[in-house]
Amino acid sequence: MLHELRRVADAQYDLLDVATAAVPPVPLGPRDPADDARPAATRAAAAVHPALDTRLGAFALAAVLAFLICLGSGAVRAVSGEVLPIWAANGVLLAQALTTRETRRLYVLTGGALGFLGADLTQGDSLYVSCSFVAANIIEVFIALLFAPRVASTAELARPRRCLAFMAGAVVLAPAVSGAVAVSLLHVRFGAHPFASFRDWVVADALGMTIFTPAALVFFSGELRALWRSERRNRTLALLALLAGVTLIVFSQGTWRLTYWALPPVAVLAFEAELGAVFVGVLLLIAIAMAFTLHGQAALWIEPHHESNHARIIALQLFVLAALGMAFPINALQAQRRKLLDLLRESEQRYRALAENADDVVMQLSLNGTVTYVSPRVQSKLGYLPAALMGTGVLGLVHPADRGAVESAIEAVQRDRGEVAIRYRARRANGSHIWVQSLLSPAFTLPHRPFDALAFTMRDINASTLEEQRREAEQIELKRLAYVDGLSGLYNRRHFDIELKRSLFSVDTQDANAGIVLLLVDIDEFKAYNDAYGHQAGDDCLRAVASAIAAAVPQAGIAARYGGEEFAIILGDSDPNDAVEIAERIRCGVELQRIPHAASSRQTVTVSVGVAAARSGADVTVRMLVGAADAALYRAKRLGRNRIASQGWLTAEL
């Protein structure tokens, strides 16, 4: 009952397939992913005739192909004397089963079995012999289908793992099992020794699987149409014609020494064409070689060691194996090489696309700094055409003051094989310079191998660098203004207090006669000057005195406006005698300016100076040192002004 229901359901599915193929599809919704996942063979068959893309179509195609191929093989076997060189039917049936839907493989096997049976009965075999042959052939295809990888094209079959699985399952295991079945069922029919019959069966079927399964995949998968539409079509056709012509010449000659000259065209075809074209070429070679050999016209016929037709068939099989053994590895390696080249080309194109669309300028340099590649972005960033920079030194783009740093960075990359980032000024085409940042690193190379190129990027950081420099200048100016007196231009009282304390408590000199010296400078009768000339003139007077002080104080000294009309100078690592000389230069400098001062007895602006000094380790405080200098200044005032008074060295007891 269950079998009857399944038969009715299958018939309904077949009718539905035919009806669906006859009616154009209506796009009512999204495509079914399973429809796109159909094997290429079913799509190719549907393109020829919609009815072939059904269960009944697959069944009929398998039956017709098996019937015709079996009849042809029977004719060849009759010519060769019951020794068949290559059994093609199982390989073709396996290719169809591999490229059809899994739900239709049972129909393919059933159609193939029916075709085998019809061909055997047509050739006069008994029902038992015919059924035995059919059983052995179907078992072989079933085992091959069970253990062989699921492939839908010769390109998939060329992958190493799938190729090994195909060889193990379809070429070795399946023919061995079917040969054992055939010998056990038909040992009387073969007549020869069982081992010889088994050997002939296995070799013929293994060759058939090896050659005709991939060759049939070319037709079932639609690869033949792709080869015809390929840009290399004319070259492939020319190579196939060359192979056919050379094979015709070689096998039509009467010497066996020329036989293997048919192999070089096979090698050339394997090197230049796709795998599908290689198997088409092998089919041509087999057809020509077999036709000449079986009719006694080829070199294999006159070879003295080939005294029987059986020996000639073995020699032909070895010749075909030699052609396959040479062509397949060459094509596989060439396909892998083309794939690697495609990946490399794709990687290079991706890199160039990234480099040409990146905002940074991307360069490649030789180890001596010569530009070997530069991205088009250099034109918008620096104003150069890329072609104008090719072959030039990258240091020519660097500001002369920064070239040493860039050279050192290039040497560091070569020495350490690492990355180096550097900031410098780059010269633009108009002669101006902008700040850029470059990252240098070795170009791609294998580990522990010397590299011969540098990757070099250049990023425009001119705006950010100039802004950073502006901020730094502002910070410096703000810091300076925080410690500078705005009127005199000397340091202010805050900075004086900090520096005096620091100098006094950090004094460390090897000279016992040296220490910290403080000078206090006061403008004589400055209040009367302000009253007589006004505050603006007073400010001018303060600036003039500050200028004289700045000119007299050495670079290591610190001059500050102490307050009002009073100034202070700190001299480190000095002594009172040196300080008095400096004080005298200040006094003379102010007096020589001859600033009018009508309220003064000398009629010009003058200053008085007080000097005090402290040795290292004398335990003198800031208050003590300032008090001593102030006392010396008061004494100078009391003695008549416009003079210098010194307290000398101070001690803690003071």
C-alpha positions as CSV (number, residue, x, y, z in Angstrom):
1,M,0.0,0.0,0.0
2,L,2.8,2.4,0.9
3,H,4.6,1.6,-2.3
4,E,1.5,2.3,-4.3
5,L,1.0,5.7,-2.6
6,R,4.6,6.7,-3.2
7,R,4.3,5.7,-6.9
8,V,1.2,7.8,-7.3
9,A,2.8,10.8,-5.5
10,D,5.9,10.5,-7.7
11,A,3.8,10.5,-10.8
12,Q,2.0,13.6,-9.6
13,Y,5.3,15.4,-8.9
14,D,6.4,14.5,-12.4
15,L,3.2,16.0,-13.9
16,L,3.7,19.1,-11.8
17,D,7.3,19.4,-13.0
18,V,6.2,19.2,-16.6
19,A,3.4,21.7,-16.1
20,T,5.7,24.1,-14.2
21,A,8.3,23.9,-17.0
22,A,5.7,24.6,-19.6
23,V,4.2,27.7,-17.9
24,P,6.4,30.8,-17.5
25,P,7.2,31.6,-13.9
26,V,5.3,34.5,-12.3
27,P,7.4,36.5,-9.7
28,L,4.8,36.5,-6.9
29,G,7.4,36.8,-4.2
30,P,11.1,36.3,-3.4
31,R,13.0,33.6,-5.1
32,D,13.3,30.3,-3.4
33,P,17.0,29.8,-2.3
34,A,16.7,26.1,-3.2
35,D,16.0,27.1,-6.8
36,D,19.4,29.0,-7.0
37,A,21.1,26.0,-5.3
38,R,20.1,23.6,-8.1
39,P,23.0,21.8,-9.7
40,A,24.3,23.4,-12.9
41,A,23.4,20.4,-14.9
42,T,19.7,20.7,-14.2
43,R,19.8,24.4,-15.1
44,A,21.7,23.6,-18.3
45,A,19.2,20.9,-19.2
46,A,16.3,23.2,-18.6
47,A,17.9,25.7,-20.9
48,V,17.9,23.1,-23.7
49,H,14.4,21.8,-23.0
50,P,12.3,22.4,-20.0
51,A,11.1,18.8,-19.9
52,L,14.6,17.6,-19.1
53,D,14.5,19.4,-15.8
54,T,12.0,16.8,-14.3
55,R,12.2,13.4,-12.8
56,L,11.0,11.9,-16.1
57,G,13.5,14.0,-18.1
58,A,16.4,12.8,-15.9
59,F,15.2,9.2,-16.2
60,A,14.9,9.4,-20.0
61,L,18.3,11.2,-20.5
62,A,20.1,8.6,-18.3
63,A,18.4,5.7,-20.2
64,V,19.2,7.1,-23.7
65,L,22.8,7.9,-22.9
66,A,23.5,4.5,-21.2
67,F,21.9,2.7,-24.1
68,L,23.9,4.6,-26.8
69,I,27.2,4.4,-25.0
70,C,26.8,0.7,-24.3
71,L,26.0,0.0,-27.9
72,G,29.2,2.0,-28.9
73,S,31.3,0.2,-26.3
74,G,30.0,-3.1,-27.6
75,A,31.1,-2.3,-31.1
76,V,34.5,-1.4,-29.8
77,R,34.7,-4.6,-27.7
78,A,33.8,-6.6,-30.8
79,V,36.7,-5.0,-32.7
80,S,39.2,-5.4,-29.9
81,G,38.4,-9.0,-29.3
82,E,36.4,-8.9,-26.1
83,V,38.9,-6.6,-24.4
84,L,37.4,-3.2,-23.9
85,P,40.0,-0.4,-23.6
86,I,37.9,2.0,-21.6
87,W,34.3,1.7,-20.2
88,A,32.7,5.1,-20.6
89,A,29.1,4.5,-19.7
90,N,29.5,4.3,-15.9
91,G,31.6,7.6,-15.9
92,V,28.9,9.4,-17.9
93,L,26.1,8.1,-15.6
94,L,28.1,9.1,-12.5
95,A,28.5,12.6,-13.9
96,Q,24.8,13.0,-14.5
97,A,24.0,11.7,-11.0
98,L,26.5,14.1,-9.4
99,T,25.0,17.1,-11.2
100,T,21.3,16.4,-10.7
101,R,19.1,17.0,-7.7
102,E,19.4,14.4,-4.9
103,T,15.7,13.7,-5.2
104,R,16.2,12.6,-8.8
105,R,19.3,10.5,-8.5
106,L,17.3,7.4,-8.0
107,Y,15.6,8.1,-11.4
108,V,19.0,8.6,-13.0
109,L,20.3,5.2,-11.7
110,T,17.0,3.5,-12.7
111,G,17.2,5.0,-16.2
112,G,20.8,4.0,-16.5
113,A,20.0,0.5,-15.5
114,L,17.3,0.3,-18.1
115,G,19.6,1.6,-20.8
116,F,22.3,-0.9,-19.9
117,L,19.8,-3.7,-20.0
118,G,18.3,-2.7,-23.3
119,A,21.8,-2.4,-24.9
120,D,23.0,-5.8,-23.6
121,L,19.8,-7.5,-24.8
122,T,20.1,-5.8,-28.2
123,Q,23.6,-7.2,-28.6
124,G,22.3,-10.7,-28.1
125,D,23.3,-11.4,-24.5
126,S,21.0,-13.6,-22.4
127,L,18.8,-12.2,-19.8
128,Y,21.0,-13.5,-17.0
129,V,24.2,-12.1,-18.5
130,S,22.5,-8.8,-19.2
131,C,21.2,-8.5,-15.7
132,S,24.6,-9.5,-14.3
133,F,26.3,-6.7,-16.3
134,V,23.6,-4.2,-15.2
135,A,24.0,-5.2,-11.6
136,A,27.8,-4.8,-11.7
137,N,27.6,-1.4,-13.5
138,I,24.9,0.0,-11.2
139,I,26.8,-1.2,-8.1
140,E,29.9,0.6,-9.4
141,V,28.0,3.9,-10.0
142,F,26.2,3.6,-6.6
143,I,29.5,3.1,-4.7
144,A,31.2,5.9,-6.6
145,L,28.2,8.1,-5.9
146,L,28.3,7.1,-2.2
147,F,32.0,7.7,-1.6
148,A,32.9,10.3,-4.2
149,P,32.7,14.0,-3.2
150,R,29.7,16.1,-4.2
151,V,31.0,18.0,-7.2
152,A,29.1,19.9,-10.0
153,S,32.0,20.9,-12.2
154,T,35.6,19.9,-13.1
155,A,36.8,23.0,-11.3
156,E,35.5,21.6,-8.0
157,L,36.9,18.2,-8.9
158,A,40.4,19.7,-9.3
159,R,40.6,20.7,-5.6
160,P,43.1,18.4,-3.9
161,R,40.9,16.9,-1.2
162,R,38.0,16.3,-3.5
163,C,40.3,14.9,-6.2
164,L,41.8,12.4,-3.7
165,A,38.3,11.4,-2.5
166,F,37.1,11.0,-6.1
167,M,40.2,8.8,-7.0
168,A,39.7,6.7,-3.9
169,G,36.0,6.2,-4.2
170,A,35.2,6.3,-7.9
171,V,38.5,5.2,-9.5
172,V,39.7,2.6,-7.1
173,L,37.0,1.3,-4.8
174,A,34.0,1.3,-7.1
175,P,35.7,-0.5,-10.1
176,A,37.2,-3.1,-7.7
177,V,33.9,-4.0,-6.1
178,S,32.0,-4.1,-9.5
179,G,34.8,-6.2,-11.0
180,A,34.5,-8.7,-8.2
181,V,30.8,-8.8,-8.6
182,A,31.1,-9.2,-12.4
183,V,33.7,-12.0,-12.2
184,S,31.7,-13.9,-9.6
185,L,28.5,-13.7,-11.7
186,L,30.0,-14.1,-15.1
187,H,33.1,-16.3,-14.7
188,V,31.8,-18.7,-17.3
189,R,31.0,-15.8,-19.7
190,F,34.6,-14.3,-19.5
191,G,36.3,-17.6,-20.2
192,A,39.7,-16.3,-19.2
193,H,41.5,-16.6,-15.9
194,P,39.4,-14.9,-13.2
195,F,42.2,-12.6,-12.2
196,A,42.9,-11.5,-15.8
197,S,39.2,-10.8,-16.3
198,F,39.1,-8.9,-13.0
199,R,42.2,-6.9,-14.0
200,D,40.8,-6.0,-17.4
201,W,37.4,-5.0,-15.9
202,V,39.0,-2.8,-13.2
203,V,41.4,-1.1,-15.6
204,A,38.8,-0.3,-18.2
205,D,36.3,1.0,-15.6
206,A,38.9,3.0,-13.7
207,L,40.0,4.7,-16.9
208,G,36.4,5.3,-17.8
209,M,35.7,7.0,-14.4
210,T,39.0,8.9,-14.6
211,I,38.4,10.3,-18.1
212,F,34.7,10.3,-18.8
213,T,33.3,11.5,-15.4
214,P,35.2,14.8,-15.6
215,A,34.6,15.0,-19.4
216,A,30.9,14.5,-18.9
217,L,30.9,17.1,-16.1
218,V,32.1,19.6,-18.7
219,F,28.8,19.0,-20.7
220,F,26.4,18.5,-17.8
221,S,27.6,21.5,-15.7
222,G,27.4,24.0,-18.6
223,E,31.2,24.5,-18.6
224,L,31.3,23.8,-22.3
225,R,29.1,26.8,-22.9
226,A,31.3,28.9,-20.6
227,L,34.4,27.7,-22.5
228,W,32.7,28.7,-25.8
229,R,31.9,32.2,-24.4
230,S,35.3,32.7,-22.9
231,E,37.6,35.4,-24.1
232,R,40.2,32.6,-24.6
233,R,37.9,30.6,-26.8
234,N,40.0,31.0,-30.0
235,R,43.2,30.0,-28.2
236,T,41.5,27.0,-26.7
237,L,40.1,25.9,-30.1
238,A,43.5,26.4,-31.7
239,L,45.2,24.2,-29.1
240,L,42.5,21.5,-29.5
241,A,43.0,21.6,-33.3
242,L,46.8,21.3,-32.7
243,L,46.3,18.3,-30.4
244,A,44.0,16.6,-32.9
245,G,46.4,17.3,-35.8
246,V,49.5,16.0,-34.0
247,T,47.6,12.9,-32.8
248,L,46.4,12.1,-36.3
249,I,50.0,12.5,-37.7
250,V,51.6,10.4,-34.9
251,F,49.1,7.5,-34.9
252,S,49.0,7.4,-38.7
253,Q,52.7,6.8,-39.0
254,G,54.3,3.4,-39.1
255,T,56.8,3.8,-36.2
256,W,56.2,3.6,-32.5
257,R,59.0,6.0,-31.7
258,L,56.7,8.9,-32.6
259,T,53.9,7.8,-30.4
260,Y,54.6,9.9,-27.4
261,W,55.1,13.1,-29.5
262,A,51.3,13.4,-29.0
263,L,51.9,14.3,-25.4
264,P,53.5,17.7,-25.7
265,P,50.3,19.3,-27.2
266,V,48.4,17.8,-24.2
267,A,50.9,19.5,-21.9
268,V,50.5,22.8,-23.7
269,L,46.7,22.5,-23.6
270,A,46.9,21.7,-19.8
271,F,49.1,24.7,-19.3
272,E,47.0,27.2,-21.3
273,A,43.4,26.1,-21.1
274,E,40.8,25.3,-18.4
275,L,40.5,21.8,-17.0
276,G,37.3,21.2,-18.9
277,A,39.1,21.9,-22.2
278,V,41.8,19.5,-21.2
279,F,39.4,16.7,-20.8
280,V,37.8,17.5,-24.1
281,G,41.3,17.3,-25.6
282,V,41.9,14.0,-23.9
283,L,38.7,12.7,-25.4
284,L,39.9,13.7,-28.9
285,L,43.2,12.0,-28.3
286,I,41.5,8.8,-27.1
287,A,39.1,8.7,-30.0
288,I,41.9,9.1,-32.6
289,A,44.3,6.8,-30.9
290,M,41.6,4.1,-30.3
291,A,40.4,4.3,-33.9
292,F,43.9,3.8,-35.3
293,T,44.8,1.1,-32.8
294,L,41.7,-1.0,-33.1
295,H,41.9,-1.0,-36.9
296,G,45.6,-2.0,-36.9
297,Q,47.0,1.2,-38.4
298,A,48.8,2.8,-35.5
299,A,52.3,2.4,-34.1
300,L,50.9,0.3,-31.3
301,W,50.0,-2.3,-33.9
302,I,53.5,-2.7,-35.3
303,E,55.3,-2.7,-32.0
304,P,57.0,-6.1,-31.8
305,H,56.1,-6.6,-28.2
306,H,52.4,-6.2,-28.9
307,E,51.8,-9.5,-30.5
308,S,48.1,-9.7,-29.4
309,N,45.3,-7.3,-29.5
310,H,45.1,-7.5,-25.7
311,A,48.7,-6.3,-25.4
312,R,47.9,-3.4,-27.8
313,I,44.9,-2.4,-25.7
314,I,47.1,-2.5,-22.5
315,A,49.6,-0.3,-24.3
316,L,46.8,2.1,-25.4
317,Q,45.6,2.3,-21.8
318,L,49.1,3.1,-20.5
319,F,49.4,5.8,-23.2
320,V,46.1,7.4,-22.0
321,L,47.3,7.1,-18.4
322,A,50.5,8.9,-19.3
323,A,48.5,11.7,-21.0
324,L,46.3,12.1,-18.0
325,G,49.2,11.8,-15.5
326,M,50.9,14.6,-17.3
327,A,48.0,16.9,-18.1
328,F,46.1,16.8,-14.8
329,P,49.0,17.9,-12.4
330,I,50.1,20.6,-14.9
331,N,46.6,22.0,-15.2
332,A,46.0,21.8,-11.4
333,L,49.2,23.6,-10.7
334,Q,48.5,26.2,-13.4
335,A,44.9,26.7,-12.0
336,Q,46.4,27.2,-8.5
337,R,48.9,29.6,-10.0
338,R,46.2,31.5,-11.8
339,K,44.2,31.7,-8.6
340,L,47.1,33.0,-6.7
341,L,47.8,35.6,-9.4
342,D,44.1,36.6,-9.3
343,L,44.3,36.9,-5.5
344,L,47.5,38.9,-5.8
345,R,46.0,41.1,-8.6
346,E,42.9,41.6,-6.5
347,S,45.0,42.4,-3.4
348,E,47.1,44.9,-5.4
349,Q,44.0,46.5,-6.9
350,R,42.4,46.8,-3.4
351,Y,45.6,48.3,-2.1
352,R,45.8,50.8,-4.9
353,A,42.1,51.7,-4.5
354,L,42.7,52.3,-0.8
355,A,46.0,54.2,-1.5
356,E,44.4,56.3,-4.2
357,N,41.3,57.2,-2.2
358,A,43.1,57.7,1.2
359,D,43.5,61.3,2.4
360,D,47.2,60.5,3.1
361,V,49.9,60.5,0.4
362,V,51.1,56.9,0.1
363,M,54.5,56.1,-1.3
364,Q,56.8,53.2,-1.8
365,L,60.5,53.8,-1.6
366,S,63.6,51.8,-2.4
367,L,66.1,51.4,0.4
368,N,68.1,54.4,-0.8
369,G,65.0,56.6,-0.6
370,T,64.0,56.6,-4.3
371,V,60.3,57.0,-5.0
372,T,59.0,53.9,-6.8
373,Y,55.3,54.5,-6.3
374,V,53.2,57.6,-5.2
375,S,49.5,57.9,-4.9
376,P,47.6,60.5,-6.8
377,R,46.8,62.3,-3.6
378,V,50.2,64.0,-3.8
379,Q,48.9,66.4,-6.4
380,S,46.3,67.9,-4.1
381,K,48.5,67.9,-1.0
382,L,51.9,69.0,-2.4
383,G,51.0,70.1,-6.0
384,Y,53.2,67.5,-7.8
385,L,52.1,65.2,-10.5
386,P,52.8,61.6,-9.5
387,A,54.8,60.9,-12.6
388,A,57.1,63.8,-11.9
389,L,58.1,62.2,-8.5
390,M,58.8,58.7,-9.8
391,G,62.5,57.9,-9.7
392,T,63.3,61.0,-7.6
393,G,64.7,61.0,-4.0
394,V,62.2,61.5,-1.2
395,L,64.6,63.8,0.6
396,G,64.1,66.3,-2.1
397,L,60.7,66.9,-0.7
398,V,62.0,67.6,2.8
399,H,63.0,70.9,4.3
400,P,66.9,71.1,4.4
401,A,66.8,71.5,8.2
402,D,64.8,68.3,8.6
403,R,66.6,66.0,6.1
404,G,68.9,64.6,8.7
405,A,66.0,63.4,10.9
406,V,64.3,61.8,7.9
407,E,67.5,60.0,6.9
408,S,67.9,58.7,10.4
409,A,64.3,57.4,10.3
410,I,65.0,55.5,7.1
411,E,68.1,54.0,8.5
412,A,66.3,53.0,11.7
413,V,63.6,51.2,9.7
414,Q,66.2,49.2,7.8
415,R,68.1,48.4,10.9
416,D,65.3,47.5,13.3
417,R,62.7,46.3,10.7
418,G,60.1,48.3,12.7
419,E,57.9,51.3,12.2
420,V,59.1,54.9,12.7
421,A,56.9,58.0,12.9
422,I,58.4,61.4,12.2
423,R,57.2,65.0,11.8
424,Y,59.0,67.4,9.5
425,R,58.4,70.1,6.9
426,A,57.7,69.0,3.3
427,R,58.3,71.3,0.3
428,R,55.3,72.0,-2.0
429,A,55.6,72.5,-5.7
430,N,55.2,76.3,-5.3
431,G,58.2,76.4,-2.9
432,S,56.3,76.8,0.3
433,H,56.6,74.2,3.1
434,I,53.9,72.5,5.2
435,W,54.2,70.3,8.3
436,V,53.6,66.6,7.6
437,Q,53.8,63.4,9.6
438,S,55.2,60.3,8.0
439,L,55.0,56.6,9.0
440,L,57.9,54.5,7.7
441,S,57.8,50.7,7.8
442,P,59.2,47.8,5.8
443,A,57.1,46.9,2.7
444,F,55.6,43.4,2.9
445,T,58.2,40.6,3.0
446,L,58.5,37.1,4.4
447,P,59.7,36.8,7.9
448,H,63.5,36.6,8.4
449,R,63.9,37.7,4.8
450,P,65.6,41.0,3.8
451,F,63.2,43.5,2.4
452,D,64.0,45.8,-0.5
453,A,61.3,48.5,-0.2
454,L,59.8,50.9,2.3
455,A,56.2,51.9,2.9
456,F,56.0,55.6,3.4
457,T,52.9,57.6,4.2
458,M,52.6,61.4,4.4
459,R,49.8,63.1,6.4
460,D,49.2,66.8,6.2
461,I,49.3,68.2,9.8
462,N,50.2,71.7,8.9
463,A,47.1,73.3,10.4
464,S,47.3,71.4,13.6
465,T,51.0,72.0,14.0
466,L,50.7,75.7,13.4
467,E,47.9,75.8,15.9
468,E,50.0,73.9,18.4
469,Q,53.0,76.2,17.9
470,R,50.7,79.2,18.3
471,R,49.4,77.8,21.6
472,E,52.9,77.0,22.8
473,A,54.0,80.6,22.0
474,E,50.9,81.9,23.8
475,Q,51.8,79.8,26.8
476,I,55.3,81.0,26.8
477,E,54.2,84.6,26.5
478,L,51.6,84.2,29.3
479,K,54.3,82.6,31.5
480,R,56.6,85.5,30.7
481,L,53.9,88.1,31.4
482,A,53.2,86.4,34.7
483,Y,56.7,87.1,35.9
484,V,57.6,90.3,33.9
485,D,56.9,93.9,35.0
486,G,54.8,95.5,32.3
487,L,56.3,99.0,32.6
488,S,60.1,98.3,32.9
489,G,60.3,95.0,31.0
490,L,62.3,93.5,33.8
491,Y,61.1,90.6,36.0
492,N,58.4,91.5,38.6
493,R,58.5,91.2,42.4
494,R,56.9,87.7,42.3
495,H,59.6,86.3,40.1
496,F,62.3,88.1,42.2
497,D,61.1,86.5,45.4
498,I,61.0,83.0,43.9
499,E,64.4,83.3,42.4
500,L,66.0,84.8,45.5
501,K,64.7,82.1,47.7
502,R,65.8,79.4,45.2
503,S,69.2,80.9,44.7
504,L,69.9,81.4,48.4
505,F,69.0,77.9,49.4
506,S,70.5,76.1,46.4
507,V,73.8,77.9,46.3
508,D,76.6,75.4,45.8
509,T,80.0,76.6,44.7
510,Q,83.5,75.2,44.9
511,D,84.9,78.7,45.4
512,A,84.9,79.8,49.1
513,N,85.0,83.4,48.1
514,A,81.8,83.2,45.9
515,G,78.2,83.2,46.8
516,I,74.9,85.0,46.2
517,V,75.0,88.8,45.8
518,L,72.0,91.1,46.0
519,L,71.9,94.6,44.7
520,L,69.1,97.1,45.5
521,V,69.0,100.1,43.1
522,D,66.9,103.1,43.9
523,I,66.3,106.3,41.8
524,D,67.3,109.3,43.8
525,E,64.6,111.9,44.6
526,F,62.1,110.1,42.3
527,K,59.0,111.6,44.2
528,A,60.2,115.1,43.4
529,Y,60.8,114.0,39.7
530,N,57.2,112.8,39.5
531,D,55.9,116.0,41.1
532,A,57.9,118.2,38.7
533,Y,57.4,116.3,35.4
534,G,54.3,114.2,35.9
535,H,53.6,110.5,36.1
536,Q,54.1,109.9,32.4
537,A,57.6,111.3,32.5
538,G,58.1,109.2,35.6
539,D,57.2,106.1,33.7
540,D,59.7,107.1,31.0
541,C,62.3,107.6,33.6
542,L,61.7,104.1,35.1
543,R,62.1,102.6,31.6
544,A,65.3,104.4,31.0
545,V,66.8,103.2,34.3
546,A,65.6,99.6,33.6
547,S,67.3,99.8,30.2
548,A,70.6,100.8,31.9
549,I,70.3,98.0,34.4
550,A,69.5,95.4,31.8
551,A,72.6,96.5,29.8
552,A,74.9,96.2,32.8
553,V,73.7,93.0,34.4
554,P,75.3,89.8,32.9
555,Q,73.2,87.1,31.3
556,A,73.3,84.8,34.3
557,G,72.0,87.6,36.6
558,I,68.3,88.3,37.3
559,A,67.1,92.0,37.3
560,A,63.7,92.8,38.6
561,R,61.6,95.8,39.5
562,Y,61.3,95.5,43.3
563,G,58.7,98.1,43.8
564,G,58.0,101.8,42.9
565,E,61.3,103.3,41.8
566,E,63.4,100.5,43.4
567,F,65.1,97.7,41.4
568,A,66.8,94.5,42.5
569,I,69.6,92.3,40.9
570,I,70.5,88.8,41.9
571,L,74.0,87.6,41.0
572,G,74.8,83.9,41.5
573,D,78.3,82.5,42.1
574,S,79.7,86.0,42.5
575,D,81.4,88.2,45.3
576,P,80.9,91.7,46.6
577,N,83.8,93.1,44.6
578,D,82.3,91.9,41.2
579,A,78.9,93.2,42.3
580,V,80.3,96.6,43.1
581,E,81.7,96.8,39.5
582,I,78.3,95.9,38.1
583,A,76.7,98.4,40.3
584,E,79.1,101.1,39.1
585,R,78.2,100.3,35.5
586,I,74.6,100.7,36.4
587,R,75.2,104.0,38.1
588,C,77.3,105.4,35.3
589,G,74.8,104.1,32.7
590,V,72.0,106.0,34.3
591,E,74.1,109.2,34.9
592,L,75.3,109.2,31.3
593,Q,71.7,109.2,30.0
594,R,71.5,112.8,31.5
595,I,67.8,112.7,32.1
596,P,66.9,116.2,33.3
597,H,65.9,116.5,37.0
598,A,65.5,120.1,38.1
599,A,64.5,119.1,41.6
600,S,67.9,117.3,42.1
601,S,71.1,119.0,43.2
602,R,72.8,117.3,40.2
603,Q,70.1,118.4,37.8
604,T,70.0,114.8,36.2
605,V,68.5,111.5,37.3
606,T,70.9,109.4,39.4
607,V,70.6,106.1,41.3
608,S,72.0,104.8,44.6
609,V,73.0,101.1,45.0
610,G,73.2,98.9,48.0
611,V,75.2,95.6,47.9
612,A,75.0,92.5,50.2
613,A,76.4,89.0,49.8
614,A,75.9,85.5,51.4
615,R,78.3,82.6,51.2
616,S,77.2,79.0,50.7
617,G,76.2,77.3,54.0
618,A,76.3,80.6,55.9
619,D,72.8,80.1,57.2
620,V,71.7,83.5,55.9
621,T,67.9,84.0,55.4
622,V,66.2,85.9,52.6
623,R,65.0,88.5,55.2
624,M,68.6,88.9,56.4
625,L,70.1,89.3,52.9
626,V,67.4,91.8,51.8
627,G,67.7,93.7,55.0
628,A,71.5,94.0,54.6
629,A,71.2,95.2,51.0
630,D,68.5,97.7,52.1
631,A,70.7,99.0,54.9
632,A,73.6,99.4,52.4
633,L,71.3,101.3,50.1
634,Y,70.1,103.6,52.9
635,R,73.8,104.3,53.8
636,A,74.5,105.3,50.1
637,K,71.5,107.7,50.3
638,R,72.7,109.1,53.5
639,L,76.2,109.7,52.2
640,G,74.9,111.9,49.4
641,R,73.2,109.7,46.8
642,N,74.5,108.7,43.3
643,R,76.9,106.3,44.9
644,I,77.3,102.6,45.9
645,A,77.5,101.1,49.4
646,S,78.3,97.5,50.2
647,Q,77.7,95.4,53.3
648,G,80.2,92.7,52.2
649,W,79.7,89.1,53.3
650,L,77.0,88.3,55.7
651,T,77.1,85.8,58.5
652,A,74.3,84.1,60.5
653,E,75.1,86.2,63.5
654,L,74.1,89.3,61.7
